[in-house]
Amino acid sequence: MTALDVLREYWGYDSFRPGQEEIINSVLKGRDTLALLPTGGGKSVCFQVPALMRDGITLVITPLIALMKDQVRTLEDKGIKALAVYAGMSRQEVDLALNNACYGDFKFLYLSPERLSTFLFRSYMPQMNISYIVVDEAHCVSQWGYDFRPDYLRIGEIRKEVDAPVIALTATATPKVAEDIMDKLGFKDGRLIGGSFERKNLSYIVRKVQNKIGELLSVCNGVDGSGIVYMRSRSRTEEIAALLKANGISASYYHAGLGHALRNERQEDWRSGKVRVMVCTNAFGMGIDKPDVRFVVHLDLPDSPEAYFQEAGRAGRDGKPSYAVMLWNATDVQRLRQIEKISFPPVEFLYDIYQKVHAFYNIPYGDGAGRMLKFNLEEFCKHFSLNRQEVYYAVVYIGREGHWTFTEDMEVETRVMIKAPRKELFDMEFDDPSAAPLLEILMRRYAGIFSQSARIEEDYLCSKLGIGKPALRQLLYRLSIQHLINYIPQDRADIITIAHPRLERGNVALSPRRYQSLRDSYHQRSAAMEAYAANDAECRSRQLLSYFGQEDAPRCGSCDVCRRGKTSTKESPAISQEEIAEAIKEYVRSQGGNYTLQGLRTHFGLPSRYAEQDWVSVLRRLIDEGELQ
C-alpha cells in the first residue's frame, strides 16, 4: 500500500497538499526529518500516514492537551487506535494507557514532554515497539526559539535508547532555530524540508492608529464570519468583549485566569459559532483547528514575528480569503520595550527569587527535592511586594536552568507527604478514629511518602476506611494543620516541582552569559516586530517570509502595502486600475455577489491610508458599466 493509498483510505483525499508528499517520502526512507509547514498546512498527515505504513506505535510529543484529545478523537473516528497521556489523569489511567501502548494494537501514543522523564513512562518504554518519534511544536526544543521548553531536551536522551527516526514539525522557525532543533534532537541522516510559509489567501493589514476601537469595530462589521482579537491584558479582554457586545457584535472573552470548565465552555461556544468573536490573550488558540476564521486582529504588538505568524495563521485555514489585522501606535512600541526589560530582570533578582520561593514554602537548605508546590503568583508577589511580571519571568527562567519545573494551569491530583517521623506516628493518639488507619495505609501503599509527596487515590482510601470523599478531605486537612502531613488537595493550579535540594546562594547555577544571549535573541525578535509594523514600503508577506529565511518571495498583492501601490518600482510597478477592478470583482465574487461599502473599505485596508479615489472611482465605473450592481 502506498502513501497515497493510505491517504485515500483514511482521509478520503486524492492528493497531498504542497510539501506533504516530500516530507512523507523522506520519513518512509527512515531519515530524521524536520518539516517546516505554515499553520494549517496539514502537519499531522505528514506523520500519521507513514505511521500507518510501519509496524509499531508512534510516539507523538506535544505540549497541547487540547490537540492531543482532538487528534485522538479524530483518529478513533477513522477507525485508528490511539492513546493519550496528559496531566490530570490518575496513576491507574496512565498505567493502563502505557500498558496498552506496549501490548495492545495501538498505532499512536500522544504525551507531553514532561512525561518523558517520569519513572512510570521510562519503565514501560523498553517494552514499546516505537516506530517513529514525532516532535510537534519543535521550535520548543531550541533555546533560541520564542517558546523554549526545557522538558523538550529530554527527547534527545530518549533517542539514545530508541532506534526510531524522528519527525519534527513546526510552523515557526528561523534558519538559526531550525539548525538548533536538528542539533538538539540528534539528527543522524537528517533532512530539513521547508515548505513555503506563504499564505496566499491571507491578507496582512497593518494600521498605525490612535482610535483602535473604531478600527476594530470597522473590521468586525466589515468582514463576515468568525474572528479572534488578541490582547495582552486579561482585564482588557473583558472590557473589549463587553464593548463589542454593546455594539451588537456577538463576542466573549478568554484568558488563563478563567476556570477550566468556563474556558472549555467558551472555546466550544466559539468553535460552534454560538459566539462570533473571541477576545483573548495568547492562551487561546493553541491546538484549535477551526477552519473558517475570517479575521484575526491584534490590538497589541506581539513579542515576535514567530508569535504573530502563529496567531495570525489561525485565520483562513479553509483556504478562503481572510485577514490578519494589526493595529498599533507609538504607545505599543514603548510597552513592547518595557516588556523586554521586565522579561529579563537582573540576574541578582533571579537568585533572590530562587531563595524566596523556598522560603515561602518553609523549605530549609538541603531539603525539598521532589516537592510539588501549588504556586499562587498573586499571593507570592503580595507577600514579598514584588512585580508580578518580573517574578513570572524569573520563575520561568529558573525552570529553564533545571532547578525546578514550572507547569501552568495543571490539573493537580491529591498529593500527600508525611512530615512526622515514622516512630512518632505509632505513639500518637488521634481524636478521629480514621486517622491512624489512614496514616498506616499511606505508609504501606506509597513508598517514599516520607521524603516526597505521593499522588494518592482517594477512591481507594475511601473504600478502605469506609468513609466518603468529603470526610477524607476533612481528615487530610486536619492532619495538615497539625503539621503531620503536607497535603495538596485536588485542584487546577500553577505548579513548581523542585528538582533538587535547596542550594546555598553560591551554588545556584543560572548561567549569566546564556541569560544575556537569550536576552539579545529576545531583543532581536522584538525589534523585528517593531520593524514589521513600521515598514509600510515593503509587502507585508515578503517581510515575514524573509524573516523565516524565504528570500526573493513575490509580493502578495493583497496586503495594505501592495494595495496602496507603495511597493517600490524596483520591486514591482504600482497597482493599475485594471488590477484594482479585478480585485474588486474577486472580492464581490467571494461574498456571493453581496457586498457593502464598509466591507470594501475593510478589504482594501482603510481609505485614509489608501488612495481612496483609486478604488472608489473604479467601483463607480464598474457600477456605471453594469459589471456590478
N, C-alpha and C positions, 0 to 999 in steps of 0.2 A: 504494500500500500504506500503510495506517495504522499508527500505533504499536502498536495492539492486534494487528494482523495480524502484525507482526514478533515481538511477544511470544509469540503462539501458535505461529508457525512455528519459532522457535529455542529458546524456553523451555518451550513446552507449557502455558502458563498462560492462563486465560480472562479474567483481570482483574489489574489492578495493585494493589500494596499501597498503603496510605494515603500520600498525598504524592507518589508516583512520577509519576502522570499529570500533575499540575500542574507538576512540575519539567520533565518531558519536553516539554510544550506550550510552556513558556517558552523552552526551548532551541531547539525547532524554529522559533520565531519569530526566532531569531538574537540573542536577548538574552543578555548576560552574566548568569549565574545562580549565586548562592551557595545551595547546598542544605544545610540542617541536618537531618540524619536521625539517629535513635538507632542505636547499634551493632546490627548485624543487621537494619537497616531496608531493605536491598536497594539500597545506593548504586550498585553497578556497573550495574544495569539502567538507571539514570537517564541514563547517558551512552552505554552500549553500544547501546541501542535507537535513539536519534537518529543515532548514528554510522553505523549500518547503513542509514539512510534518506538519507544525503547522500554525494555523491561525495568521494573523497579519503581520507586517512588521519588518524585521530585520535591526537593526541599525549597520552599519559597519564603524568603526572609523579607519581611516588610514591617514598617512601624505603624501601619494604618489598620487599626482593628476594623473600622468600617469597611475597608477594602477587602480584608480577609473574609469577613462574613458575606459580603456581596459576591465575591468570586466563588466561594464555596457553594453558595446558594445557586449561582448561575451554572456551575459545573454539574451540580446534582440534577438540575433541571434538564441537562443534556444527557443524563444517564452516566456521568463520570463520577467516580467515588473520590471525595476529597475530605480533608480534615483541617481543623484549625485549632491552635493552642494560643491563648491570649490571657492577659491579666483579667482577673475576676473569676476564672474557672477554679473549681475546688481541686484538691490534690487527686481525688478519685477520678474526676473528669479528665484531668491531664494524663494521669496514669493510663486510663482506658484508651485515650486518643493515641498516645505513644505506643501502646501495646498493639493497637490496630495498625499503626504505621509500620510496625515490624512484621506482624504476622497476618495482616489482612490483605485484601487485594485492592488497596487504595493507591491512587496514582499521584496525589498531591498532599503535602503537609505544609500548611501555612503556619508560620510562627514569627514572633517578634525577635529582634536581635538580642534582647535581654535574656531570652530563654536559652540561648546557646551555651551559657556558662553554668546553668543550673545542674545540680547533681543528677536529678531525675532524667533530664534530656541526655546528658553525657553517658548515663548508664545504659540507655536504650540505643544510642547511636550506633555502636558496633554491630547490632543486630539488623540495622536497616540496610536494605539494598537501595542505596541512593543513586539515582540515575543522573540527576543534574542538581547543581546548587544555583538557585536563582536569587539574585540580589536586586530587589526593587528599590526605587529611590536611591540609586547607587551613589549619588553625589554626597550622601551622608557619610560615606567612607572617608572622604577626603577632608583633611583639616583645612584645606583652602576653599572648600565648598561653603555655601552660605548656610548650610544646616547640618554641620558636622555632628555626629553622634558616636561617642567612644565605643559603645557596645558593638558597632559595626566592625571594629577592628578585630573582633573575635572570629569573624568569618575566615580571615587568613589563617588562624590557628586550626580551624576545622579542616582546611584543605590539606594539612599535614597528615590527617588521619583518614580522609575520604578521597578516593581516587575517582573524582567525577568532574566533568567540565563545569565551568562557571559561566552563567549568563547574567550579566549585569545590565540593568536598564535604567535610564534616566532621561528626563526631558530638559534638564538644565545643567549643562557642564561646559565650561570654557575649555580650551585645549590644555591648559595647565591642570585643571581639575581632572580631566579625562586621563591624563598621564598618571596622576597620583592615585586614581581609582585602580588602574591596572596594576600599579606597583603594590598597593596595599592588599589587593586580593591575590597577589602572587601569580599573575597570569604567566602561563608557560608558553605554549604556541598560540599566543593571543592575537586577537584582531579587533580593531576599532572600526565599527560601521556607523557612519553618521549620515542618517537621512537628513534631508533639508528641514531646517526649522521653520521654513516659510509657511505661513497660514494665509493662503490666497483669499479665503472668504472672510478674513478678519480685518476690519478697518481700524487702524490705530489713530485715535483723535486725541491731541494734547492741546489744552487751552489754559492760558495764563489769565486768570480772572480773579476779581475780588469777591463777586457775588456767586459763590459756589452753589448755594441752594437754588438760585434761579436757574443756573445751568443744569443742575441735577433734575429739576422739575421738567426742564425742556427735553432732556433725554428720555425720561420716563414717559412723558406724554407723546413724544415724537417717534418712539420706537416701540412697536408691538412686541408682545412676548414677555417671557420672564427675564429677570435680571438680578445681579448681585452688586451691592455697593460696599466696598471695602473701606474701613476706617481703622485708626489705631486705638482710639479710646473706647472702652466698654460703655461708659456713660453716654458718649456721643452716639453710639449705635441706637440706643433707646430714644434719644432726642430726635434723630433724623427719621427713624421709623415712624414716630408719632407725627412728625411734620408731614411726611408723605401721606399718611392716612388722613390727616386733616385736609389735604388737597385732593382727596378722592382716589388715592393710589393704594391698592392692596399691598401692605407691607408688614414685615415683622422684623425682629432683631435676634441676633445670636452671638454669644461670646462664651468663653470658657468659664465665666463666673456663674452661669446658669446651672441648675441641677441637671443631672444626666437624663432623667426622664423628659424634662422640658426641652432639652436640646434635641433629643430624638423626635419628639412631637413636632417641633418647629421645622426640623430638617425634612420630615415626611410631608408636612403641610406645603412646604415649598416645592419639594420634588413632585408631588401630585398635582400641583397647580392651584391648590386652595389658596396659597399666598403667592403673589406675583413677584414681589421684590424682597430680597433678603438683605438687610443692612447688618454688617457683621465685621468682626475682626478676622485676622487670618486664621483663627481657629476653625473657621467654616470652609468647607470645600474639599479638603483632602480626602481622596477616595470616593468622592461623589461624581458619578458619571451621568449627569443629566444632559442629554444631547441638544436640547432646544433652548439653551440660554442665549438670548439675543443680544444682551449687553452686559458688560462688566464695567463699573465705574469706580475709580479710585479717587476718594475725596482727600486723601493724604498721600504724599510721596512715599512709595515703598522704600525699603532699605537698600535694595539692589535690583539690577536688571533680572537676575535669576528669579527672585521672588515675584517681580512684576510679570515676567513672562509666564511663570507657572499660574498665577492667579488670573491674568488676562486670558490665558489659554483655555479657561473654563467656558468661554463663550464660543458658540458656533461649532460644537463638536459634530453636529449633523451635517456640516459642510455648507450650510446656508449662510447668506450674508449676515454678519454680526459685527458688534462694535466693542472696542476696548477704549474707554474714555478716561483720560487722566486730567483732573482739574487741580491747578496748583497756583501758588503765588510766592512772593518773597518770604512770607512767614513760614511756609513749608520748608524752605531751604534752611532757614535758621533753626527750625525744630529738628530737622534731619541731622544737622551738625551737633546740636545739643544731645541728641540720642546717641550719636557716636561717642561723645565724651562720657555719657552715663554708662554706655555699654562696656567701656573699658576703664573702670576705676583704677586708681593707683594700686600697684602690686601690694603695698603695705595694707591697703584695705582688704585685699583677698586673705592675707594671713590673719587679719583681725576677725574676719567673718568665719574662717575655719574654726578658730578658738571659741568664738561666741556661740556658734551652733552647738558645740559640745557642752559649753557651759549652760546654755539654755535648757538642755535636757539632763543636766547634772551628771555628765559622763566624765569621770576622772581620767587623768593621764594613764595610758597603758590599758585602757578598757574601751568597750564599745563596738568591737569588731562584730559585724553581722547584725547590729541593731537596726531595726526599721523604725524610722521616726516619722510620725504624721506631722508634716511641716506646714504650719499656717503662716504664710508670708506676712500677712497683715499683723498678726499678733507679735511675731518676731520683731518686725520693724517698729511697732509701737513700743515694745518693751525696751528696745535699745535706742529709740529715737533716731532711726535711720531712714534713708531714702529708699522707697520700695523698689524702684527700677535698678538702682545700683546694687542692692542686695541680691535681686533676682539674677543679674548677670554674673555676679561674683559666685553665687551658688552653682550656676551652670558651668562656669569655667573650672571651679574646683573639682566638679564632677568630670570634666574633660581630662583632668590630670590624674584621675583614678583614685582619688581619696574617698569618694562616695559616688553612688549612682542617684541621680535626681530624676524622678519619674513624675510627670504632671498628670493630674486628674486620673489617678489609678484607682481601680476598684479594690479596696482593701478588705481582705477576709480577716476574721477574728484571729488575733495572734496573742500569745501569752509567753512570758518568760518568768520563771520562778526566781525571785531575788533572795529569799531567805535560805540559809544553809539547810541541806537535806536533814541533818541530825536534829536541828531545832524544830523542824516541822512535826516530827514524831512525838515531841514532848508538849506540843501546844494543845490548848483546849479552845474549841470554837463554839460560838453561840449557835451557828447554823449547823444542823446535823449533816448537811450535804457537803460542808466544806472539806472535811478530812477525806471522804471518799473521792471528791473531785481532785484534790491535790495528788492522791495516790494514783488515780487513773492517768493524770497528766505525766507523772513521773515514769510510769510504766510504759505508756504508749509513745511518748515523744522523747527520743534520745537527744541529748544536748540541750534540753529545755532550761537547764541551769546556766548555760553560757550564752544562749542566743534565743530570740523569740521564735516560737514554733507556730505554724498555721494550724489551728485546731478545727476539728469537725464538730460543730455544735449539735448536729442531729445525733451523732454517735454518743456524745456526752449526755445529752438529754435522755436517750434511751437507757443508758447505763445507770443514771441517777434517778430515773423515774420522775423527772420534772420537765416543765415546758421551757421554751427559749427565753421568755421574759424573766423567769425565775433564775435561769442560768446566768443571764447577763447581769442581773442584780447581784448575784453571788460573786461573779468575777469582779464587778465594780467595787464591792465591799472589801474583797481581798486586796485590791489595788490600793485603796485609800489606807489600808493597814500596812502598806509597803511590803506586802508578802510577794506580790507579783507585779510585773509590768503588763498592762492589759491594753490592747489596741482593739476597740470594737469594730465591727463591720461598718464600712463607710466608703465614700469616694473622697479621695484627698490627694494632695501632692505628697510624695514620699521620698525621704532621703534614706538610703540604705548605706550604712557605714561600712567601708571596705576593710579597714584595719584598725587596730587600737589607736586611741588618740595620741597624737605625736606632740612632743615638745616643739616650741616655735622653730628652733633651729633645724629641725628635721623635716619640716613640711616643704616638700619639693613642688614648686609652682612654675618652674621654667620661665623666668622673666624674659629671656631672649625670644622664646617661641611666642610668648604672650604679645610681645611687641610686633613680631611678624604677623600674627593674627590681626592685630590692630591695624597694621599697614594694609593688609589684604582687605579688611572691612572698609577702610578709608577709600581704597581704590574702587570698590564696588559702589559705595555711597556717592563718590564723585562721578562715576559713570552714570548713575541715576540722575544726578543733577544735570549733567551734560545732555542726557537724552531729553529731559524736559525742556531745556533752554534752546536746544538746537532746532530751529524752525526753518532751516535751509536745506536739510537733507532728509530724504524719505525715511519715515519712522521705521518701516520694516527693514530697510537697509542698515540703519543704525543698530537695531537689535541683532540682526544676523551677523554683522561684522563683530559685535561683541562676543558672539559664540563661535567665532572663527570662520564664518562662512563669508569669505571675501567676494567682491565683484558680483553681488546679488543684484538682480534687476530691481528697479523701483516698482513699488506695488501698484501705483496709480490710484489708490483708494484712501490713503491716509490724508490727514489735514494738510500736510506739506505738498503732496502731489496734487491735491485738488485745487490748491491755491495757485499752482503753477510756479511756485517759488523755487523749485529744484533748479539748480544752476544749469545753464545751457551746455556746460561741459558734460553734465550727467545725461541730460535729455532736454528736448525742446519743451516750451510751455504747452499746457493743455489747450488744444484748439476747440473752437465752438462745436465742431463735429464730434469730438470726443466727449464734450460735456453733454451734447444731445443724446449720444448713445448711452452715457452713464445715467441720465435721467430716465430714459426709456427702460433700461435694465432694472433700475430701482422700482419703477412702476410695475414692471412685469413680476418682480419678486414679491410685490404686495398684492398680486392677483388683480391688477388693474385699478385697485383702490389706493389713493394716496392723498395726503394732506400737505398743505404748505409747511406746517410745523414739522412733519416727517421729513420733508425735503431739506428743511433748514438743518435739522439734526444730521441727516445723511451727508450733507455737504460741509459740515464742520463749522457752523456758526457764521452767519452772514457778515458780522462785524469784523471777522478775521479772514474773510474770503472775499474775492472780488464779486460782490453781490450782483452787480449789473450783468456779469457774465452768465451765471446760471439762471437768473430771473428773466433776462432778455431771451435766452434760449428757450426757457419754459413757455414764455408768451408766444414765441414763434411757433413752437410745436402745437400749442393750443389753437393759434390762428390758422395753421395749416391743416388742422383736423387730425393730427397724429396722436394727440392726447385730448381728453375731454375734461 
